[in-house]
């Protein structure tokens, strides 16, 4: 064990810094360390003693399979609903594009009936709300 006073502080050749106060400990790694005599908690004692029967295991596996199938059905149902919402949103957006083309006087828009200003505003709000909902579902997929 070296101390700072003996010059073994390792700060370079010939440095005798007496302001440094180094302390070193020697830790014995012998097997003479006393072990705790307290018994382990009961929750650790019974953990490995629990046995499960094959019938109980089959029941658990069946329940897990049922939950998995139900989750899959719900996921498919949500996908179908989102697809229908997207189709409706697309139809509304195409109506707005057709009205815009008619307003600009483009060719081929003669058979499109002109919407009132109130109808256009309502259609625009519907499309805007639909896109906002779709964007929030993309950024946070846990909410529907």
ZATORPA-26782 format. One record per residue (C-alpha): x, y, z; residue in three letters. Coordinates in nm, 2 decimals. Layout:
REM residues N
<atom X="X" Y="Y" Z="Z" lumke="ALA"/>
...
REM end
This chain:
REM residues 144
<atom X="0.00" Y="0.00" Z="0.00" lumke="UNK"/>
<atom X="0.15" Y="0.33" Z="-0.11" lumke="UNK"/>
<atom X="0.04" Y="0.66" Z="0.02" lumke="UNK"/>
<atom X="0.07" Y="1.01" Z="-0.12" lumke="UNK"/>
<atom X="0.34" Y="1.10" Z="0.12" lumke="UNK"/>
<atom X="0.58" Y="0.84" Z="-0.01" lumke="UNK"/>
<atom X="0.57" Y="1.00" Z="-0.36" lumke="UNK"/>
<atom X="0.38" Y="0.71" Z="-0.52" lumke="UNK"/>
<atom X="0.08" Y="0.90" Z="-0.63" lumke="UNK"/>
<atom X="0.15" Y="0.84" Z="-1.00" lumke="UNK"/>
<atom X="0.13" Y="1.20" Z="-1.11" lumke="UNK"/>
<atom X="0.45" Y="1.20" Z="-1.30" lumke="UNK"/>
<atom X="0.83" Y="1.18" Z="-1.24" lumke="UNK"/>
<atom X="0.95" Y="1.34" Z="-0.93" lumke="UNK"/>
<atom X="0.63" Y="1.50" Z="-0.83" lumke="UNK"/>
<atom X="0.60" Y="1.52" Z="-0.46" lumke="UNK"/>
<atom X="0.26" Y="1.66" Z="-0.40" lumke="UNK"/>
<atom X="0.19" Y="1.65" Z="-0.03" lumke="UNK"/>
<atom X="-0.16" Y="1.81" Z="-0.07" lumke="UNK"/>
<atom X="-0.30" Y="1.49" Z="-0.22" lumke="UNK"/>
<atom X="-0.46" Y="1.26" Z="0.03" lumke="UNK"/>
<atom X="-0.49" Y="0.91" Z="-0.12" lumke="UNK"/>
<atom X="-0.63" Y="0.62" Z="0.07" lumke="UNK"/>
<atom X="-0.60" Y="0.26" Z="-0.03" lumke="UNK"/>
<atom X="-0.79" Y="-0.04" Z="0.11" lumke="UNK"/>
<atom X="-0.71" Y="-0.41" Z="0.09" lumke="UNK"/>
<atom X="-1.02" Y="-0.62" Z="0.05" lumke="UNK"/>
<atom X="-0.98" Y="-0.98" Z="0.15" lumke="UNK"/>
<atom X="-1.14" Y="-1.22" Z="-0.09" lumke="UNK"/>
<atom X="-1.12" Y="-1.52" Z="0.14" lumke="UNK"/>
<atom X="-1.40" Y="-1.77" Z="0.20" lumke="UNK"/>
<atom X="-1.42" Y="-1.66" Z="0.56" lumke="UNK"/>
<atom X="-1.69" Y="-1.41" Z="0.48" lumke="UNK"/>
<atom X="-1.99" Y="-1.49" Z="0.70" lumke="UNK"/>
<atom X="-2.30" Y="-1.58" Z="0.52" lumke="UNK"/>
<atom X="-2.65" Y="-1.48" Z="0.62" lumke="UNK"/>
<atom X="-2.83" Y="-1.73" Z="0.84" lumke="UNK"/>
<atom X="-3.18" Y="-1.61" Z="0.76" lumke="UNK"/>
<atom X="-3.38" Y="-1.85" Z="0.55" lumke="UNK"/>
<atom X="-3.50" Y="-1.73" Z="0.21" lumke="UNK"/>
<atom X="-3.85" Y="-1.58" Z="0.18" lumke="UNK"/>
<atom X="-4.13" Y="-1.83" Z="0.14" lumke="UNK"/>
<atom X="-4.22" Y="-1.70" Z="-0.21" lumke="UNK"/>
<atom X="-3.88" Y="-1.82" Z="-0.33" lumke="UNK"/>
<atom X="-3.92" Y="-2.16" Z="-0.16" lumke="UNK"/>
<atom X="-4.25" Y="-2.24" Z="-0.33" lumke="UNK"/>
<atom X="-4.16" Y="-2.10" Z="-0.67" lumke="UNK"/>
<atom X="-4.02" Y="-2.42" Z="-0.82" lumke="UNK"/>
<atom X="-4.25" Y="-2.66" Z="-0.64" lumke="UNK"/>
<atom X="-4.56" Y="-2.55" Z="-0.84" lumke="UNK"/>
<atom X="-4.64" Y="-2.83" Z="-1.09" lumke="UNK"/>
<atom X="-4.89" Y="-2.80" Z="-1.37" lumke="UNK"/>
<atom X="-5.08" Y="-3.09" Z="-1.51" lumke="UNK"/>
<atom X="-5.10" Y="-3.15" Z="-1.88" lumke="UNK"/>
<atom X="-5.48" Y="-3.09" Z="-1.87" lumke="UNK"/>
<atom X="-5.43" Y="-2.75" Z="-1.71" lumke="UNK"/>
<atom X="-5.16" Y="-2.67" Z="-1.97" lumke="UNK"/>
<atom X="-5.39" Y="-2.77" Z="-2.25" lumke="UNK"/>
<atom X="-5.66" Y="-2.54" Z="-2.11" lumke="UNK"/>
<atom X="-5.42" Y="-2.25" Z="-2.09" lumke="UNK"/>
<atom X="-5.30" Y="-2.31" Z="-2.44" lumke="UNK"/>
<atom X="-5.66" Y="-2.32" Z="-2.57" lumke="UNK"/>
<atom X="-5.74" Y="-2.00" Z="-2.39" lumke="UNK"/>
<atom X="-5.43" Y="-1.83" Z="-2.53" lumke="UNK"/>
<atom X="-5.53" Y="-1.95" Z="-2.88" lumke="UNK"/>
<atom X="-5.88" Y="-1.81" Z="-2.84" lumke="UNK"/>
<atom X="-5.74" Y="-1.47" Z="-2.73" lumke="UNK"/>
<atom X="-5.51" Y="-1.47" Z="-3.02" lumke="UNK"/>
<atom X="-5.79" Y="-1.54" Z="-3.27" lumke="UNK"/>
<atom X="-6.01" Y="-1.28" Z="-3.11" lumke="UNK"/>
<atom X="-5.73" Y="-1.02" Z="-3.13" lumke="UNK"/>
<atom X="-5.68" Y="-1.11" Z="-3.50" lumke="UNK"/>
<atom X="-6.06" Y="-1.07" Z="-3.57" lumke="UNK"/>
<atom X="-6.06" Y="-0.73" Z="-3.40" lumke="UNK"/>
<atom X="-5.75" Y="-0.62" Z="-3.60" lumke="UNK"/>
<atom X="-5.92" Y="-0.73" Z="-3.93" lumke="UNK"/>
<atom X="-6.24" Y="-0.55" Z="-3.83" lumke="UNK"/>
<atom X="-6.04" Y="-0.23" Z="-3.76" lumke="UNK"/>
<atom X="-5.86" Y="-0.26" Z="-4.09" lumke="UNK"/>
<atom X="-6.19" Y="-0.30" Z="-4.28" lumke="UNK"/>
<atom X="-6.33" Y="0.01" Z="-4.10" lumke="UNK"/>
<atom X="-6.03" Y="0.22" Z="-4.18" lumke="UNK"/>
<atom X="-6.04" Y="0.11" Z="-4.54" lumke="UNK"/>
<atom X="-6.41" Y="0.21" Z="-4.56" lumke="UNK"/>
<atom X="-6.33" Y="0.55" Z="-4.40" lumke="UNK"/>
<atom X="-6.05" Y="0.60" Z="-4.66" lumke="UNK"/>
<atom X="-6.28" Y="0.51" Z="-4.95" lumke="UNK"/>
<atom X="-6.54" Y="0.77" Z="-4.82" lumke="UNK"/>
<atom X="-6.27" Y="1.03" Z="-4.77" lumke="UNK"/>
<atom X="-6.14" Y="0.96" Z="-5.13" lumke="UNK"/>
<atom X="-6.50" Y="1.00" Z="-5.27" lumke="UNK"/>
<atom X="-6.54" Y="1.33" Z="-5.09" lumke="UNK"/>
<atom X="-6.20" Y="1.46" Z="-5.20" lumke="UNK"/>
<atom X="-6.28" Y="1.37" Z="-5.56" lumke="UNK"/>
<atom X="-6.61" Y="1.56" Z="-5.54" lumke="UNK"/>
<atom X="-6.41" Y="1.86" Z="-5.42" lumke="UNK"/>
<atom X="-6.16" Y="1.82" Z="-5.70" lumke="UNK"/>
<atom X="-6.44" Y="1.80" Z="-5.96" lumke="UNK"/>
<atom X="-6.60" Y="2.11" Z="-5.82" lumke="UNK"/>
<atom X="-6.26" Y="2.29" Z="-5.84" lumke="UNK"/>
<atom X="-6.22" Y="2.18" Z="-6.20" lumke="UNK"/>
<atom X="-6.58" Y="2.30" Z="-6.28" lumke="UNK"/>
<atom X="-6.50" Y="2.63" Z="-6.11" lumke="UNK"/>
<atom X="-6.19" Y="2.67" Z="-6.32" lumke="UNK"/>
<atom X="-6.39" Y="2.60" Z="-6.64" lumke="UNK"/>
<atom X="-6.20" Y="2.29" Z="-6.74" lumke="UNK"/>
<atom X="-6.32" Y="2.07" Z="-7.03" lumke="UNK"/>
<atom X="-6.53" Y="1.76" Z="-6.94" lumke="UNK"/>
<atom X="-6.69" Y="1.92" Z="-6.64" lumke="UNK"/>
<atom X="-7.02" Y="2.02" Z="-6.80" lumke="UNK"/>
<atom X="-7.22" Y="1.73" Z="-6.65" lumke="UNK"/>
<atom X="-7.10" Y="1.80" Z="-6.29" lumke="UNK"/>
<atom X="-7.37" Y="1.98" Z="-6.09" lumke="UNK"/>
<atom X="-7.24" Y="2.29" Z="-5.92" lumke="UNK"/>
<atom X="-7.25" Y="2.28" Z="-5.54" lumke="UNK"/>
<atom X="-7.36" Y="2.57" Z="-5.32" lumke="UNK"/>
<atom X="-7.11" Y="2.75" Z="-5.11" lumke="UNK"/>
<atom X="-7.25" Y="2.59" Z="-4.79" lumke="UNK"/>
<atom X="-7.22" Y="2.24" Z="-4.94" lumke="UNK"/>
<atom X="-6.86" Y="2.31" Z="-5.04" lumke="UNK"/>
<atom X="-6.77" Y="2.43" Z="-4.70" lumke="UNK"/>
<atom X="-6.93" Y="2.13" Z="-4.53" lumke="UNK"/>
<atom X="-6.76" Y="1.89" Z="-4.77" lumke="UNK"/>
<atom X="-6.43" Y="2.06" Z="-4.71" lumke="UNK"/>
<atom X="-6.47" Y="2.03" Z="-4.33" lumke="UNK"/>
<atom X="-6.55" Y="1.67" Z="-4.37" lumke="UNK"/>
<atom X="-6.24" Y="1.60" Z="-4.58" lumke="UNK"/>
<atom X="-6.02" Y="1.81" Z="-4.34" lumke="UNK"/>
<atom X="-6.16" Y="1.62" Z="-4.04" lumke="UNK"/>
<atom X="-6.10" Y="1.29" Z="-4.21" lumke="UNK"/>
<atom X="-5.74" Y="1.37" Z="-4.30" lumke="UNK"/>
<atom X="-5.67" Y="1.50" Z="-3.95" lumke="UNK"/>
<atom X="-5.81" Y="1.17" Z="-3.80" lumke="UNK"/>
<atom X="-5.60" Y="0.97" Z="-4.05" lumke="UNK"/>
<atom X="-5.28" Y="1.17" Z="-3.96" lumke="UNK"/>
<atom X="-5.34" Y="1.12" Z="-3.59" lumke="UNK"/>
<atom X="-5.38" Y="0.74" Z="-3.65" lumke="UNK"/>
<atom X="-5.05" Y="0.73" Z="-3.83" lumke="UNK"/>
<atom X="-4.86" Y="0.93" Z="-3.57" lumke="UNK"/>
<atom X="-5.03" Y="0.74" Z="-3.28" lumke="UNK"/>
<atom X="-5.14" Y="0.40" Z="-3.39" lumke="UNK"/>
<atom X="-5.27" Y="0.29" Z="-3.05" lumke="UNK"/>
<atom X="-5.58" Y="0.52" Z="-3.08" lumke="UNK"/>
<atom X="-5.85" Y="0.45" Z="-3.33" lumke="UNK"/>
REM end
